[in-house]
Amino acid sequence: MLRRLFSYMHRYKKYAALAVLCITAESIFELLVPLIMADLVDVGVAGADRGYIFAKGAQMVVCAVIALALGAGSARFSALAGQGLGAELRKAEYRKLQSFSFSNIDHFRVSSLVTRLTSDVTNVQNTVSTGMRPFCRGPVMLVAATGVAFSINHRLAVVFFVALPVLGALLFVITVKVRPRYARLQGAIDTLNRIIQENLTAVRIVKACVRGDYEIAKFEEANRDLKGESEAAFGLAALNVPAMQFVMYGTILAILWFGGEMIRVGTMQVGQLTGFLSYVLQILNSLMMISNVFLMMSRSVASGARILEVIDEEIDITDEKAGDARIGRGEIEFDHVWFKYRSTAREYVLSDVSFRIPAGRTVGIIGQTGSAKTTLVQLIPRLYEASRGTVRIDGVPVEEYPLAHLRDAVAMVLQKNTLFSGTLLSNLRWGKEDATPEEAAEACRIACADEFIDRLPDGYETEMGQGGVNVSGGQKQRLCIARALLKKPKILILDDSTSAVDTATEARIRRRMEESLPGMTKIIIAQRISSVRHADRIILLDEGRVSDTGTHEELMERSEIYRQIYDSQKEGAEL
């Protein structure tokens, strides 16, 4: 898995190679310092040779300066490689997200996807940025310092054969225990992000329902869980330091004990013991570095698995069957269509739906809450894929159209209207990137958005703010309709997108669309019968099935369900 993650570093491999080169060279120069120091003590100091002492001292300074420069270079190149890897992982993950269908997105929580794009990627890139140095330096220093230590005194170096297995066993136990903790830690971050996101998105509802205390309590519980998981994970990881110190100080004491005895009997010199101790410290520090790298890699493995879950998610809606077909007229046909959100679900959301909408007609879809009206129309631009049956446009199955062309030819104004940060005009141009101001003004006229745009302080250059916070719900709906009209689609789907608009304005929008867009196929989903009664045809849905179709007058005559909806709305209006 780590190999797959690091494969995204392809553009930055040169920086990783330069970092490894600098780290290796730096280690070699640092290893020379104790050897020079041993000569300085045993020859220069013992012989009172001041010239020799200054010469060796100068050599130590040169080695230290070169090692410093190489260390700075390795830090820079490691940072470039790590940040580059993080950028490439985020890019790959975000690109994959853009190809997700609605069903793919349903597999993950939005808060979890945000965490995987930020926190998890940061963990991986930090492993490279800060872990490359100890990862390369540790083994080099370990092997070289051990070799030099054995060359100084092979009898004293036997102490390592006791110390290293003890340290290795302790670090292995810590690493094995801490890895699953890191996975749970990232899951706790997901939960906390979800609570924050829900609260900020629905802050008006929270305040209107006076649920601030409840939200605080929910946040505190998630925060407590995150704190507990963090303490458990980092508490285990922190055992790395005392384990290292236990072995380090035990090794030093053993070397001083046996080394002192060797000096006493004359089989070892003081300078040799001093140099030997320097190499011992370097060996133990190398082991500390390697153990820290393993801990960082444990967290990276947990984060990397979550990242690859997104990248490896199988896209269920693709252009595999697409040809070069193009939508010309906008005729729609549902041929015995069945649908359920998950293949393992017991019941179908839509069951044996069949109907045909001629090109250029206006069709209303109505039904009680939960009758799958929105799900039905989302099958047309392939936001979801039919489980059984066929959806056709102009006689061609929708899967045979290229997705980009299909979704460009089918404009859909969803129930949840969304505006993006930027000017009003830039939001409209989501419908058509190169739309002229005249085209934008015409689309706004049809959608009756021009009635309030003229009153805005900067007109079409007014900043919308995040989510369009400075316009009302009805104004936001009209802007979203105008944005869809700018595409000049063959099929326009309005999914309850005039629910916040008064009936008089809704009638003007309908009349202007009929006058200005006569050849466009229009599908209107509504809760109010008044929104669809003038349609050429009305499709009545009941529990995911087509209960009846016809004009308003025909349905009033023969459909009990339609009459019940009409009577309940009429009674509500009179009240």
Secondary structure, DSSP 8 states (H G I E B T S, - for coil): -HHHHHGGGGGGHHHHHHHHHHHHHHHHHHHHHHHHHHHIIIIIITTT-HHHHHHHHHHHHHHHHHHHHHHHHHHHHHHHHHHHHHHHHHHHHHHHHHT--HHHHHTS-HHHHHHHHTHHHHHHHHHHHHHHHHHHHHHHHHHHHHHHHHHH-TTGGGGHHHHHHHHHHHHHHHHHHHHHHHHHHHHHHHHHHHHHHHHHHTHHHHHHTT-HHHHHHHHHHHHHHHHHHHHHHHHHHHTHHHHHHHHHHHHHHHHHHHHHHHHHHTSS-HHHHHHHHHHHHHHHHHHHHHHHHHHHHHHHHHHHHHHHHHHT---SS-STT--S----S--EEEEEEEE-SSTT-SS-SEEEEEEEE-TT-EEEEEESTTS-HHHHHHTTTTSS--SEEEEEETTEEGGGS-HHHHHHHEEEE-SS----SSBHHHHHTTT-TT--HHHHHHHHHHTT-HHHHTTSTTGGG-B--TTSTTS-HHHHHHHHHHHHHTT--SEEEEESTTTTS-HHHHHHHHHHHHHH-TTSEEEEE-SSGGGTTTSSEEEEEETTEEEEEE-HHHHHHH-HHHHHHHHHHHHHHH-
